[in-house]
Amino acid sequence: MIGVHGEGLFNAFFMPLHSSLIEIRPLNFTGHHPNQYMKDMAHGDGDSIFWWGVNVVTPAHSAPGVLELQKRGAPHTWSRERHTFVRLMALQYLLERITLTRTDRSRYQAFRDRHEHYISDALDKLNDTQRHRLLHHVRSSAAQQGGGERRLLLREHVGAQQQQQQQQARVQQLDGQLQSGQLLQQRQLEADHQRRVLTAAVADVLPGVQMQDRQQQQQQQQQQ
């Protein structure tokens, strides 16, 4: 299973024993808070699930979420809600190790001992030779599928643009809903104010009208 950090990853515990999970973490979302969920739970459960991770450290690969754009909620949670995508080379690095591990716990433990069960999207733990090999493999796979490197990079670029456009449209939609709600609330306040003014005016005038009615009734009775 591959997915971004979130409650949906708990479905991994329904997979067969010693299946693999790749958790993608958005920009700046690292440390104890994300570790206490899938990573620590999988390890604490006797590695019933083999946890692998990708940390996004490239700003261009992560777009702010709605809360961050609107400056709402606690700032320390904004990084968790960011949108993100990962280049294939980072996934290729982990998938190769998952293929070698399969369901063998000792092999997984060996990768953990060498800290090869996680990587950043910048591939900072790899040397030039390893990066070149991964890049060559990804290029070859893309070419075999009829895409080629240009189409692969273009797909990533277009995907990022579409993601940003969708995010901006969503923010505009939320702003419109917020403004509509504020306008409706303002109209309700104005209507309530008008009702209070009218009620007060009636309360002031009504006693005088009632007094005039009683005086007219008394004059009519005297004339009779």
TAGI-V882974 format. One record per residue. OMEGA is omega in degrees with one decimal (999 if undefined). Layout:
omega
OMEGA
OMEGA
This chain:
omega
177.0
179.2
175.8
-179.6
179.3
-174.4
179.0
-179.1
178.8
174.2
180.0
-177.9
173.0
178.7
177.0
-178.9
178.1
168.7
-176.1
177.5
173.3
179.5
177.7
-178.0
-178.3
-178.3
176.6
179.1
-177.8
174.6
-172.3
-173.5
178.3
-177.3
-173.6
-179.9
-169.4
-175.9
-177.2
-179.9
179.6
179.6
-178.4
179.5
179.2
-179.0
174.6
172.4
176.6
-177.2
174.0
-175.0
173.1
175.9
177.4
-179.1
-179.9
-177.4
-178.9
-179.0
-177.3
-180.0
-179.0
177.6
-177.0
-178.1
-179.6
-179.7
-178.5
178.3
178.8
179.1
-178.9
-177.7
-177.2
177.6
-175.6
-177.6
179.9
-174.7
-177.6
174.0
-175.1
169.7
-173.2
176.2
-174.9
-177.3
179.1
177.9
179.4
179.2
-178.7
-177.9
176.4
-179.3
175.8
178.7
178.5
-177.6
-172.6
179.1
-177.0
-177.0
-178.9
177.8
177.5
179.4
177.8
176.9
177.0
-179.3
179.1
-179.9
178.9
179.8
174.6
-178.5
174.3
179.8
175.6
179.1
-172.1
180.0
-178.3
173.5
-175.5
-179.4
179.2
177.7
-178.9
-179.9
178.8
179.9
179.0
-179.9
-179.8
178.6
-179.3
-179.9
-179.9
179.7
178.9
179.1
177.9
-177.6
-175.5
-177.6
-178.7
-179.9
178.9
179.7
178.8
178.7
178.0
-178.5
-180.0
178.3
178.9
178.7
179.2
179.2
179.2
179.1
177.9
179.6
178.8
178.1
179.1
179.2
178.0
178.0
179.4
177.4
178.5
177.8
179.2
179.2
178.4
177.7
178.7
178.5
178.4
178.7
178.7
178.9
178.0
177.6
178.7
179.2
177.8
179.3
178.8
177.7
179.2
178.4
-179.8
178.6
179.2
-179.9
178.4
179.6
179.5
-174.3
-172.3
179.8
179.0
179.0
178.8
178.4
178.1
179.1
179.6
178.9
178.9
178.5
178.8
-179.8
179.5
178.8
179.0
179.6
178.6
999
